[in-house]
Amino acid sequence: MNSVSKTVLSLGLVASLFGCDQSGVGSSQMPLSKEQPDEHGFSPASSFTKEHQASVIDELPFEDTEDFEQSNRGFIAKIPGLQVKNQQGRVIWDTQAYEFIGSSVDETDAPASVNPSLWRQAKLNNLHGLYHISENIYQVRGFDLANMTIIQGQTGWIVVDPLTTAETAKVALDFVNEKLGERPVSAILFTHSHIDHFGGALGIVSNDELAQRPIPIVAPAGFMEEATSENVVAGMAMGRRSMFMYGKRLPKSERGHIGSGLGKEPAFGSFGIFEPNLTISEPTETHVIDGVDFEFQVVSGSEAPSEFTFYIPKYKAWCGAEMVSRTMHNLYTLRGAKVRDALKWSGYINDAIEYAEKSDLYFGSHHWPIWKSDKIINFLKAQRDTYKYIHDQSVRMLNAGLTPEEIAETLTLPPSLAKNFSNRGYYGTVKHNAKAIYQGYMGWFNGNPAYLDPLPHTVSAEKYIVLMGGADQVLSNAQKSFDQGEYRWVAELLNHLVFAEPDNQAARTLLANTYDQLGYQAESGPWRDVYLTGAYELRHGAPEVGVDIAMMKGVLREAPVENFFISMASRLIGPDAFDEDYKINITFTDLNENYVLWIENAVLHHQKADVAGDANATLKVTHELFLNMAIGEAGIKDTLFSDDLEVDGSKLDLVNFFRLFDKPKGIFNIVEP
């Protein structure tokens, strides 16, 4: 692999943006009756939900307007009605769709269908434009899910985190040059390995420009591996669940998607990446980049597996990347992911206080900055202690024998943390983060023998319904509980009925109405989207189009070849391979590498080795063409029997070998069997 730009897709995120039924996407334009379902079927807020929302206003210090003051500070200009389109003319970023939310400080204008605290966060995330945050430091916010920071160096712009897509990044940088004067990009810093912080690289500088004028590309150790291999193995499942987490099928409306808490939503367009030529691998390192001194702190294993923060002494400015945000973050991500280490994360934040003590400015990869050292220190201490409190108290309770559900129901943050808006659960939550702590230490089993080998839910659901007197009786009891505002119980009860009788329309309707209320009450953007997407799919069905495996092409092209074979092994249809013992050579003619693949005990193995003489067949192919075959862009039969590659041995065995692999579509049901 060369060091010039490389196209890459992070499957889990891409799947959350692509491969979903778009019929529900878009801002609701119809006048909305307050007491009737909207055109998508979402029901009005109940009296219990209205009472819940009122209690939120009483609970939190909405009179504190400092966040609005900070988020507006340094404002230079914005693009009114900002929309960004891809090459096909499809809108991939649309601030107009969120104009119904506004950005005023008034806390009393939240509709009954939105938690007032989440509405406040959505307003703050609605603010967008170009901001001057310190001497020679600027931010573009609201042009994508994340921020792009611009630092003026001696010869040009040092760009930190060039957004998710080339389209949004180009619009953002063009706007910077228009307002501040055009300068070349003199360096790029990727703070971490999530696509919303590197995917727009090709929008700020081209391959040809880099070839003619090399610049520093700075990233933490392990960046390329993590950026190109994340979610490859379980990407299809993560992608389907991402539709729920990011509300991709929901309308943008008072009863639909209003934002993710971390920002508005991820953009989907053209994704790219550059291979770093300056890797930060030591715990702390100092480098001069385009005449500016940077002190880097590696914090890999906090919010991302490869991540750094940095301090700029000249400007007394500290960039926290995504190690800290103006929300509680995820120790476990609802789309599915490995649990993050809360103790390590808290420790990194504690170490960063050293930088805060000498900083006049904090800025991050999301949200708005903080000025003055004492406020930055207080912010860091609160974030540090939020993660550590959840960790320590969850461990205390699991050692006392409490189950994940019991811990989540019991654990609350101390008031000094809970009333701090930056620690609220707009993205992560206390409840699911507490369960993540349990999972990290104890795994899936809670110790109760009844949960060691339970019946599949579709089987147990039928038995529960019979035991409870049949569907009509269950539905009647569920309606009574719904009328009393017991929505969590109704969801549990009717989930059994829908899994036992998926065609029971009355059960589906009442469960959808229940999910509406749970979504409206949720303070977390992802929780809201999960509930409301569940309601949407109960009313409209699962998507007809899922993740196209061809969307993996960028990941697989840039990932080590071994990672592809690991993914391939996870798609082997085991029962079909019980009696098979194929051995296949895959020779990549352009890489001068050979891999031996063989099936043994219905398991696919691979090894980089010389060509095996006893193989059923040897496939001689370029890396690119092999990927095209594997992802379906090139038909197996047509390609194998063409002149575009060479096969030694049995072509029939080669065809039969490839037939043993699953081709998942990513449209499986979630809220019904």
C-alpha positions as CSV (number, residue, x, y, z in Angstrom):
1,M,0.0,0.0,0.0
2,N,1.4,3.4,-0.9
3,S,1.2,6.5,1.3
4,V,-1.0,8.6,-1.0
5,S,-4.7,9.0,-0.4
6,K,-6.9,6.0,-0.1
7,T,-10.6,5.7,-0.2
8,V,-12.1,3.9,2.8
9,L,-15.5,3.3,4.3
10,S,-16.1,2.5,8.0
11,L,-18.8,-0.1,7.5
12,G,-20.7,0.4,10.7
13,L,-21.1,4.1,10.1
14,V,-21.7,3.8,6.4
15,A,-24.3,1.2,7.0
16,S,-26.0,3.6,9.3
17,L,-26.2,6.1,6.5
18,F,-26.7,3.8,3.5
19,G,-28.8,0.8,2.7
20,C,-31.9,1.9,4.5
21,D,-35.4,2.7,3.3
22,Q,-35.4,6.5,2.7
23,S,-39.2,6.8,2.6
24,G,-39.3,8.3,6.1
25,V,-36.3,10.6,5.9
26,G,-36.9,14.3,5.6
27,S,-38.5,17.1,7.5
28,S,-42.2,16.9,8.1
29,Q,-43.9,19.7,6.0
30,M,-47.5,18.9,7.0
31,P,-49.3,20.9,9.7
32,L,-49.3,18.8,12.8
33,S,-52.4,18.4,14.9
34,K,-51.3,18.2,18.6
35,E,-53.8,15.5,19.4
36,Q,-53.6,13.3,16.2
37,P,-51.0,11.0,14.7
38,D,-48.7,12.7,12.2
39,E,-48.4,11.5,8.6
40,H,-45.8,8.9,9.7
41,G,-48.1,7.5,12.4
42,F,-46.3,8.9,15.4
43,S,-48.9,9.5,18.2
44,P,-49.2,12.7,20.3
45,A,-47.5,13.0,23.7
46,S,-49.6,11.5,26.5
47,S,-50.5,13.3,29.7
48,F,-47.9,11.2,31.5
49,T,-45.2,12.2,29.0
50,K,-46.2,15.9,29.4
51,E,-45.8,15.5,33.2
52,H,-42.4,13.9,32.7
53,Q,-41.2,16.7,30.5
54,A,-42.4,19.3,33.1
55,S,-40.5,17.5,35.8
56,V,-37.3,17.7,33.7
57,I,-37.6,21.5,33.6
58,D,-38.0,21.6,37.4
59,E,-35.0,19.3,37.9
60,L,-32.3,21.0,35.8
61,P,-30.8,24.5,35.9
62,F,-32.2,25.8,32.6
63,E,-31.6,29.3,33.8
64,D,-27.9,28.6,33.2
65,T,-27.3,30.1,29.7
66,E,-23.5,29.9,29.7
67,D,-23.5,27.1,27.0
68,F,-25.4,29.4,24.6
69,E,-23.0,32.2,25.3
70,Q,-19.9,30.0,24.7
71,S,-21.4,28.4,21.6
72,N,-22.0,31.9,20.1
73,R,-18.7,33.4,21.1
74,G,-16.4,34.3,18.2
75,F,-19.0,33.9,15.6
76,I,-17.9,35.2,12.2
77,A,-20.4,34.1,9.6
78,K,-22.6,31.2,8.5
79,I,-24.2,29.9,5.2
80,P,-27.9,30.5,5.6
81,G,-30.0,27.4,4.7
82,L,-26.8,25.4,4.3
83,Q,-27.2,22.3,2.1
84,V,-24.5,20.1,0.8
85,K,-25.0,17.7,-2.2
86,N,-23.0,14.8,-3.5
87,Q,-22.0,14.3,-7.1
88,Q,-25.3,12.7,-7.9
89,G,-27.1,15.8,-6.6
90,R,-28.5,14.2,-3.5
91,V,-28.5,16.3,-0.4
92,I,-26.2,14.8,2.2
93,W,-26.2,17.6,4.7
94,D,-29.2,19.9,5.4
95,T,-29.4,22.5,8.1
96,Q,-32.8,23.5,6.8
97,A,-34.3,20.2,7.9
98,Y,-33.6,21.2,11.6
99,E,-34.8,24.8,11.4
100,F,-38.0,23.8,13.3
101,I,-35.8,23.4,16.4
102,G,-34.3,26.9,16.4
103,S,-31.4,28.0,18.5
104,S,-32.8,30.3,21.1
105,V,-32.1,30.1,24.8
106,D,-35.8,29.7,25.8
107,E,-36.2,26.4,27.6
108,T,-40.0,26.5,27.7
109,D,-40.6,26.1,24.0
110,A,-39.8,22.3,23.8
111,P,-42.7,20.4,22.3
112,A,-44.3,17.8,24.5
113,S,-42.9,15.1,22.2
114,V,-39.2,16.0,23.1
115,N,-37.4,15.8,26.4
116,P,-36.7,19.5,27.3
117,S,-33.1,18.7,28.1
118,L,-32.5,17.0,24.8
119,W,-34.3,19.8,23.0
120,R,-31.8,22.3,24.7
121,Q,-28.9,20.2,23.4
122,A,-30.5,20.0,19.9
123,K,-30.7,23.8,19.9
124,L,-27.0,24.2,20.8
125,N,-26.1,21.7,18.1
126,N,-28.2,23.7,15.6
127,L,-25.8,26.6,15.8
128,H,-23.4,26.5,12.9
129,G,-20.9,28.6,11.1
130,L,-17.3,29.8,11.2
131,Y,-16.0,30.8,14.7
132,H,-12.8,32.6,15.8
133,I,-12.0,30.9,19.1
134,S,-8.4,32.1,19.8
135,E,-5.5,33.8,18.2
136,N,-5.0,32.0,14.8
137,I,-7.5,29.2,15.8
138,Y,-10.9,28.9,14.1
139,Q,-13.6,26.3,14.0
140,V,-16.2,25.3,11.5
141,R,-19.2,23.8,13.4
142,G,-22.5,22.4,12.1
143,F,-21.2,21.5,8.6
144,D,-21.2,17.8,9.6
145,L,-21.6,15.7,12.7
146,A,-18.2,16.8,14.0
147,N,-16.1,20.0,14.0
148,M,-13.3,21.0,11.7
149,T,-10.6,23.1,13.4
150,I,-8.4,25.4,11.4
151,I,-5.1,26.6,12.9
152,Q,-3.1,29.2,11.0
153,G,0.5,28.1,10.6
154,Q,3.5,29.9,9.1
155,T,2.7,28.8,5.5
156,G,-1.0,27.7,5.5
157,W,-3.9,26.1,7.3
158,I,-3.3,23.2,9.7
159,V,-6.6,21.3,9.5
160,V,-7.7,19.2,12.5
161,D,-10.3,16.5,11.7
162,P,-11.5,17.2,8.2
163,L,-15.1,16.0,8.8
164,T,-16.8,12.9,7.4
165,T,-17.1,13.4,3.7
166,A,-15.2,15.2,1.0
167,E,-18.3,17.2,0.1
168,T,-18.9,18.7,3.5
169,A,-15.2,19.2,4.1
170,K,-14.8,21.1,0.8
171,V,-17.7,23.4,1.5
172,A,-16.3,24.1,5.0
173,L,-12.8,24.9,3.8
174,D,-14.0,27.0,0.9
175,F,-16.0,29.0,3.4
176,V,-13.0,29.4,5.6
177,N,-10.9,30.7,2.6
178,E,-13.7,33.0,1.5
179,K,-14.0,34.6,4.9
180,L,-10.4,34.6,6.1
181,G,-8.4,34.7,3.0
182,E,-7.2,31.7,0.9
183,R,-4.3,29.7,2.2
184,P,-3.0,26.3,1.3
185,V,-3.4,23.3,3.6
186,S,-0.1,22.9,5.3
187,A,-0.8,19.9,7.5
188,I,-3.6,17.6,8.5
189,L,-4.2,16.2,12.0
190,F,-6.4,13.2,12.5
191,T,-7.2,13.1,16.2
192,H,-8.7,9.6,16.2
193,S,-9.8,6.7,14.1
194,H,-13.6,7.4,13.7
195,I,-14.7,8.3,10.2
196,D,-16.4,11.5,11.1
197,H,-12.9,12.9,11.8
198,F,-11.0,11.8,8.8
199,G,-13.4,10.8,6.0
200,G,-13.5,14.2,4.4
201,A,-9.7,14.4,3.8
202,L,-10.0,14.4,0.0
203,G,-12.2,17.5,0.2
204,I,-9.4,19.6,1.5
205,V,-6.5,18.4,-0.5
206,S,-6.2,16.1,-3.6
207,N,-3.9,13.2,-4.4
208,D,-2.1,15.3,-7.0
209,E,-1.6,18.2,-4.6
210,L,0.0,15.8,-2.1
211,A,2.2,14.3,-4.7
212,Q,3.5,17.7,-5.8
213,R,3.6,19.3,-2.3
214,P,3.9,16.8,0.5
215,I,2.6,18.0,3.9
216,P,2.6,16.4,7.4
217,I,-0.2,14.0,7.9
218,V,-0.3,13.4,11.7
219,A,-2.2,10.6,13.5
220,P,-1.9,8.5,16.6
221,A,-0.3,5.0,16.5
222,G,-2.5,2.3,15.1
223,F,-4.7,4.9,13.2
224,M,-4.7,3.2,9.8
225,E,-5.3,-0.3,11.1
226,E,-8.2,0.9,13.3
227,A,-9.7,3.3,10.7
228,T,-9.7,0.7,7.9
229,S,-10.7,-2.5,9.9
230,E,-13.2,-1.2,12.4
231,N,-16.5,-3.1,12.1
232,V,-15.4,-5.4,9.2
233,V,-16.3,-8.6,11.0
234,A,-19.6,-7.6,12.5
235,G,-20.3,-4.7,10.2
236,M,-23.5,-6.0,8.7
237,A,-25.2,-6.4,12.1
238,M,-23.8,-3.1,13.3
239,G,-25.0,-1.4,10.2
240,R,-28.6,-2.6,10.7
241,R,-28.6,-1.5,14.3
242,S,-27.1,1.8,13.4
243,M,-30.3,2.6,11.5
244,F,-32.0,2.5,14.9
245,M,-29.2,4.4,16.8
246,Y,-29.1,7.3,14.3
247,G,-32.7,7.3,13.4
248,K,-32.0,7.1,9.7
249,R,-35.5,6.1,8.7
250,L,-37.1,8.8,10.8
251,P,-38.5,12.1,9.6
252,K,-36.9,15.2,11.0
253,S,-39.7,16.6,13.1
254,E,-41.0,17.2,16.6
255,R,-42.0,13.6,16.7
256,G,-39.0,12.2,14.8
257,H,-35.3,12.7,14.7
258,I,-34.0,15.9,16.2
259,G,-30.3,15.1,16.6
260,S,-27.9,12.5,18.0
261,G,-26.8,14.5,21.1
262,L,-23.2,14.5,19.8
263,G,-24.3,16.6,16.8
264,K,-27.1,16.5,14.3
265,E,-26.3,13.3,12.3
266,P,-23.5,11.8,10.3
267,A,-23.2,12.9,6.7
268,F,-22.9,10.4,3.8
269,G,-21.0,11.2,0.7
270,S,-17.5,10.5,-0.6
271,F,-15.1,9.1,2.0
272,G,-11.4,9.2,2.0
273,I,-8.2,8.9,4.0
274,F,-4.5,9.7,3.9
275,E,-1.9,7.4,5.4
276,P,0.0,9.3,8.2
277,N,3.6,10.2,7.7
278,L,4.0,11.4,11.3
279,T,2.8,8.9,13.9
280,I,2.4,9.8,17.5
281,S,3.2,6.7,19.5
282,E,4.8,7.8,22.8
283,P,2.5,8.7,25.7
284,T,3.6,12.4,25.2
285,E,5.5,13.8,22.2
286,T,6.4,17.3,21.1
287,H,6.5,18.3,17.4
288,V,6.8,21.5,15.4
289,I,4.2,21.5,12.6
290,D,4.3,24.4,10.1
291,G,6.0,26.6,12.7
292,V,3.6,25.8,15.5
293,D,4.7,23.8,18.6
294,F,2.3,20.9,19.5
295,E,2.4,18.8,22.6
296,F,0.6,15.5,22.0
297,Q,-1.0,13.2,24.6
298,V,-1.9,9.7,23.4
299,V,-5.2,8.6,24.8
300,S,-5.9,5.5,22.8
301,G,-8.4,3.2,24.4
302,S,-10.6,6.0,25.7
303,E,-13.3,7.1,23.2
304,A,-11.4,5.5,20.3
305,P,-8.9,2.7,20.0
306,S,-6.5,5.1,18.4
307,E,-6.6,8.7,19.6
308,F,-4.6,11.7,20.8
309,T,-5.2,15.1,22.3
310,F,-2.8,18.1,22.0
311,Y,-1.7,21.3,23.6
312,I,-0.5,24.4,21.8
313,P,1.7,26.4,24.2
314,K,1.9,29.6,22.1
315,Y,-1.9,30.0,22.3
316,K,-2.5,28.3,25.6
317,A,-5.0,26.1,23.9
318,W,-5.8,22.4,24.5
319,C,-7.7,20.2,22.1
320,G,-9.5,17.3,23.9
321,A,-10.4,15.5,20.6
322,E,-13.3,13.3,21.6
323,M,-11.9,12.1,24.9
324,V,-14.3,14.7,26.4
325,S,-17.5,16.2,25.0
326,R,-20.4,18.3,26.1
327,T,-22.3,15.1,26.9
328,M,-21.7,11.8,28.6
329,H,-20.3,9.5,26.0
330,N,-20.7,5.8,25.4
331,L,-18.9,3.1,27.3
332,Y,-21.0,0.8,25.1
333,T,-22.5,2.0,21.8
334,L,-26.1,0.9,21.0
335,R,-25.2,-0.1,17.5
336,G,-23.0,-2.7,19.0
337,A,-19.3,-2.4,19.8
338,K,-16.6,-3.6,22.2
339,V,-17.0,-2.1,25.7
340,R,-14.7,0.8,26.4
341,D,-12.5,1.0,29.5
342,A,-14.1,3.6,31.8
343,L,-11.2,3.4,34.3
344,K,-8.5,4.1,31.6
345,W,-10.7,6.8,30.1
346,S,-11.1,8.6,33.5
347,G,-7.3,8.3,34.0
348,Y,-6.5,10.0,30.7
349,I,-8.9,12.9,31.6
350,N,-7.1,13.2,34.9
351,D,-3.8,13.4,33.2
352,A,-5.1,16.1,30.9
353,I,-5.8,18.4,33.8
354,E,-2.1,19.3,33.6
355,Y,-2.8,20.9,30.3
356,A,-6.0,22.6,31.5
357,E,-4.0,24.3,34.3
358,K,-2.0,26.2,31.7
359,S,-4.8,26.7,29.1
360,D,-7.0,29.6,28.3
361,L,-9.0,27.6,25.8
362,Y,-10.4,24.1,25.4
363,F,-11.8,23.0,22.1
364,G,-12.9,19.5,20.9
365,S,-14.0,17.4,18.0
366,H,-17.6,18.0,18.8
367,H,-19.6,20.8,20.4
368,W,-18.4,24.3,21.5
369,P,-15.3,25.5,23.3
370,I,-14.6,26.6,26.9
371,W,-12.5,29.6,27.9
372,K,-10.6,30.2,31.1
373,S,-8.5,27.7,33.0
374,D,-10.7,27.3,36.0
375,K,-13.7,26.5,33.9
376,I,-11.8,24.0,31.8
377,I,-10.5,22.3,34.9
378,N,-14.0,22.0,36.4
379,F,-15.2,20.6,33.1
380,L,-12.5,18.0,33.0
381,K,-13.0,17.0,36.6
382,A,-16.7,16.5,36.1
383,Q,-16.1,14.3,33.0
384,R,-13.4,12.4,34.8
385,D,-15.5,11.7,37.8
386,T,-18.6,10.8,35.8
387,Y,-16.9,7.9,34.1
388,K,-15.1,6.8,37.3
389,Y,-18.2,7.1,39.5
390,I,-20.2,4.9,37.1
391,H,-17.3,2.4,37.0
392,D,-16.7,2.3,40.8
393,Q,-20.3,2.1,41.8
394,S,-21.2,-0.5,39.2
395,V,-18.3,-2.6,40.4
396,R,-19.4,-2.1,44.0
397,M,-22.9,-3.3,43.2
398,L,-21.9,-6.2,41.0
399,N,-19.7,-7.4,43.9
400,A,-22.7,-7.2,46.1
401,G,-24.5,-9.5,43.7
402,L,-26.7,-7.0,41.8
403,T,-27.5,-7.9,38.2
404,P,-26.9,-5.5,35.2
405,E,-30.6,-4.5,35.3
406,E,-30.6,-3.9,39.0
407,I,-27.4,-1.8,38.8
408,A,-28.8,0.3,36.0
409,E,-32.0,0.9,37.9
410,T,-30.2,1.8,41.1
411,L,-27.3,3.9,40.0
412,T,-27.7,7.7,39.8
413,L,-25.0,10.3,39.6
414,P,-24.4,12.6,42.5
415,P,-26.1,16.0,42.1
416,S,-22.8,17.8,41.6
417,L,-22.4,15.7,38.4
418,A,-26.0,15.1,37.4
419,K,-27.0,18.8,37.2
420,N,-24.0,19.6,35.0
421,F,-25.3,19.7,31.4
422,S,-22.1,18.5,30.0
423,N,-22.5,15.2,31.9
424,R,-26.1,14.6,30.9
425,G,-26.9,11.5,28.9
426,Y,-27.4,13.0,25.5
427,Y,-25.4,10.3,23.8
428,G,-24.3,7.8,26.4
429,T,-26.4,7.2,29.5
430,V,-25.8,6.2,33.1
431,K,-28.0,3.1,32.5
432,H,-26.4,1.6,29.5
433,N,-22.9,2.6,30.6
434,A,-23.5,0.8,33.9
435,K,-24.5,-2.3,32.0
436,A,-21.3,-1.9,30.0
437,I,-19.2,-2.0,33.1
438,Y,-20.9,-5.2,34.2
439,Q,-20.4,-6.7,30.7
440,G,-16.7,-5.7,30.7
441,Y,-16.1,-7.5,34.0
442,M,-18.7,-10.3,34.1
443,G,-19.9,-11.0,30.6
444,W,-23.4,-11.8,29.5
445,F,-24.4,-14.2,32.3
446,N,-25.8,-12.7,35.5
447,G,-25.3,-15.9,37.6
448,N,-28.9,-17.0,37.8
449,P,-29.4,-20.5,36.5
450,A,-32.7,-19.6,34.9
451,Y,-30.7,-17.3,32.5
452,L,-28.0,-19.9,31.7
453,D,-29.9,-21.6,28.9
454,P,-33.3,-19.8,28.4
455,L,-35.6,-20.6,25.6
456,P,-35.4,-18.6,22.4
457,H,-37.6,-15.6,22.7
458,T,-40.0,-16.6,19.9
459,V,-40.7,-19.9,21.8
460,S,-40.9,-18.4,25.3
461,A,-43.2,-15.6,23.9
462,E,-45.8,-18.0,22.8
463,K,-45.8,-19.8,26.1
464,Y,-46.1,-16.5,28.0
465,I,-49.1,-15.5,26.0
466,V,-50.8,-18.8,26.6
467,L,-50.0,-18.6,30.3
468,M,-51.4,-15.1,30.5
469,G,-54.7,-16.1,29.0
470,G,-54.2,-15.5,25.4
471,A,-53.6,-12.5,23.1
472,D,-56.9,-10.7,23.9
473,Q,-56.3,-10.8,27.6
474,V,-52.7,-9.7,27.2
475,L,-53.7,-6.8,25.0
476,S,-56.5,-5.8,27.4
477,N,-54.0,-5.7,30.3
478,A,-51.4,-3.9,28.2
479,Q,-54.0,-1.2,27.4
480,K,-54.8,-0.7,31.0
481,S,-51.1,-0.3,31.9
482,F,-50.7,2.0,28.9
483,D,-53.5,4.2,30.2
484,Q,-51.7,4.4,33.5
485,G,-48.4,5.5,31.9
486,E,-46.5,2.3,32.7
487,Y,-44.7,2.3,29.3
488,R,-41.7,0.3,30.2
489,W,-43.9,-2.6,31.4
490,V,-46.2,-2.3,28.4
491,A,-43.2,-2.5,26.1
492,E,-42.0,-5.7,27.8
493,L,-45.5,-7.2,27.8
494,L,-46.4,-6.4,24.2
495,N,-43.0,-7.5,22.9
496,H,-44.0,-11.0,23.9
497,L,-47.2,-10.7,22.0
498,V,-45.7,-9.3,18.9
499,F,-43.1,-12.1,18.9
500,A,-45.8,-14.7,19.4
501,E,-48.2,-13.1,16.9
502,P,-46.3,-10.8,14.6
503,D,-49.4,-10.2,12.5
504,N,-51.5,-9.0,15.5
505,Q,-52.1,-5.4,14.3
506,A,-53.6,-4.2,17.5
507,A,-50.5,-5.4,19.4
508,R,-48.2,-3.7,16.9
509,T,-50.1,-0.5,17.1
510,L,-50.2,-0.3,20.9
511,L,-46.5,-1.2,21.1
512,A,-45.7,1.4,18.5
513,N,-47.6,4.0,20.6
514,T,-45.7,2.9,23.6
515,Y,-42.4,3.3,21.9
516,D,-43.5,6.8,20.9
517,Q,-43.9,7.8,24.5
518,L,-40.6,6.2,25.6
519,G,-38.9,8.0,22.8
520,Y,-40.4,11.3,23.6
521,Q,-39.3,11.0,27.2
522,A,-35.8,10.0,26.5
523,E,-33.0,12.5,27.2
524,S,-30.5,10.5,25.0
525,G,-30.6,11.2,21.3
526,P,-29.8,7.5,20.4
527,W,-32.4,6.2,22.9
528,R,-35.0,8.4,21.3
529,D,-34.1,7.2,17.9
530,V,-34.0,3.6,18.9
531,Y,-37.5,3.8,20.4
532,L,-39.0,5.8,17.5
533,T,-37.4,3.7,14.9
534,G,-38.9,0.7,16.6
535,A,-42.3,2.4,16.4
536,Y,-41.7,3.3,12.7
537,E,-40.9,-0.3,11.8
538,L,-43.9,-1.7,13.6
539,R,-46.0,0.6,11.5
540,H,-44.1,0.5,8.2
541,G,-42.1,-2.7,8.3
542,A,-38.4,-3.4,8.1
543,P,-36.3,-1.8,5.3
544,E,-36.4,-3.5,1.9
545,V,-32.8,-2.5,1.1
546,G,-30.0,-3.2,3.5
547,V,-26.3,-2.9,3.5
548,D,-24.7,-3.5,0.1
549,I,-21.6,-5.6,0.8
550,A,-20.0,-3.5,-2.0
551,M,-19.9,-0.7,0.5
552,M,-17.2,-2.7,2.2
553,K,-14.9,-2.3,-0.7
554,G,-13.0,0.7,0.6
555,V,-12.4,-1.0,3.9
556,L,-11.3,-4.2,2.4
557,R,-9.0,-2.5,-0.1
558,E,-7.1,-0.7,2.6
559,A,-7.3,-3.3,5.4
560,P,-4.5,-5.9,5.6
561,V,-5.4,-8.9,3.4
562,E,-5.5,-11.1,6.6
563,N,-8.4,-9.0,7.9
564,F,-10.4,-9.8,4.7
565,F,-9.9,-13.6,5.2
566,I,-11.0,-13.3,8.9
567,S,-14.1,-11.6,7.7
568,M,-14.5,-14.2,5.0
569,A,-14.2,-17.0,7.6
570,S,-17.1,-15.5,9.5
571,R,-19.3,-15.8,6.4
572,L,-18.7,-19.5,5.9
573,I,-22.0,-21.4,6.2
574,G,-20.9,-24.0,8.7
575,P,-23.5,-26.7,8.1
576,D,-22.9,-26.6,4.4
577,A,-19.2,-27.2,5.0
578,F,-19.5,-30.2,7.4
579,D,-18.1,-32.6,4.9
580,E,-16.0,-30.3,2.8
581,D,-12.2,-30.1,2.7
582,Y,-11.3,-27.7,0.0
583,K,-7.8,-26.2,-0.2
584,I,-7.4,-23.1,-2.4
585,N,-4.4,-20.9,-3.3
586,I,-5.2,-17.2,-3.7
587,T,-2.2,-15.6,-5.5
588,F,-2.3,-11.8,-5.7
589,T,-0.3,-11.1,-8.8
590,D,0.1,-7.4,-8.1
591,L,1.2,-7.9,-4.4
592,N,3.4,-10.9,-5.1
593,E,1.7,-12.7,-2.2
594,N,0.1,-16.1,-1.9
595,Y,-2.4,-17.2,0.7
596,V,-3.5,-20.8,1.3
597,L,-7.1,-21.1,2.3
598,W,-8.4,-24.5,3.5
599,I,-11.6,-25.8,5.2
600,E,-11.2,-28.2,8.1
601,N,-13.9,-29.2,10.5
602,A,-16.2,-26.7,8.8
603,V,-13.8,-23.8,9.7
604,L,-12.0,-21.7,7.1
605,H,-8.3,-21.2,7.8
606,H,-5.8,-19.0,6.0
607,Q,-2.0,-18.7,5.9
608,K,0.4,-16.5,4.0
609,A,2.6,-19.2,2.4
610,D,4.1,-20.5,-0.8
611,V,1.7,-22.0,-3.3
612,A,0.3,-25.4,-1.9
613,G,0.9,-28.1,-4.5
614,D,-2.1,-30.2,-3.2
615,A,-4.7,-27.4,-3.6
616,N,-7.9,-28.0,-5.5
617,A,-7.3,-24.8,-7.4
618,T,-5.0,-21.8,-7.6
619,L,-6.7,-18.4,-8.3
620,K,-4.2,-15.9,-9.8
621,V,-5.8,-12.5,-9.5
622,T,-5.1,-8.9,-8.7
623,H,-6.1,-7.7,-5.3
624,E,-8.7,-5.3,-6.8
625,L,-10.4,-7.9,-9.0
626,F,-10.5,-10.4,-6.1
627,L,-12.3,-7.8,-4.0
628,N,-14.7,-7.1,-6.8
629,M,-15.5,-10.8,-7.0
630,A,-15.9,-11.1,-3.2
631,I,-18.3,-8.2,-2.9
632,G,-20.4,-9.0,-5.9
633,E,-19.3,-6.3,-8.3
634,A,-17.9,-9.0,-10.5
635,G,-19.9,-12.3,-10.9
636,I,-18.0,-15.3,-9.8
637,K,-18.9,-17.6,-12.7
638,D,-18.5,-15.0,-15.4
639,T,-15.2,-13.9,-14.0
640,L,-13.7,-17.3,-13.4
641,F,-14.4,-18.4,-16.9
642,S,-13.1,-15.2,-18.5
643,D,-9.7,-14.1,-19.6
644,D,-9.4,-11.6,-16.8
645,L,-7.7,-14.0,-14.4
646,E,-5.9,-17.3,-14.4
647,V,-7.0,-20.5,-12.7
648,D,-4.8,-23.6,-12.3
649,G,-6.7,-26.7,-11.2
650,S,-10.4,-27.3,-11.0
651,K,-12.6,-24.3,-11.8
652,L,-15.6,-26.3,-10.6
653,D,-14.1,-26.8,-7.2
654,L,-13.3,-23.1,-7.0
655,V,-17.0,-22.2,-7.8
656,N,-18.2,-24.7,-5.2
657,F,-15.8,-23.3,-2.7
658,F,-17.2,-19.8,-3.1
659,R,-20.8,-21.1,-2.9
660,L,-20.1,-22.0,0.7
661,F,-20.1,-18.3,1.9
662,D,-23.0,-16.3,3.1
663,K,-24.0,-13.0,1.5
664,P,-25.8,-11.2,4.3
665,K,-28.3,-8.4,3.3
666,G,-28.5,-6.5,6.6
667,I,-32.3,-6.2,6.6
668,F,-33.1,-8.6,9.4
669,N,-36.0,-7.9,11.8
670,I,-35.4,-6.3,15.2
671,V,-38.8,-5.4,16.6
672,E,-40.5,-8.6,15.4
673,P,-39.3,-12.1,14.8
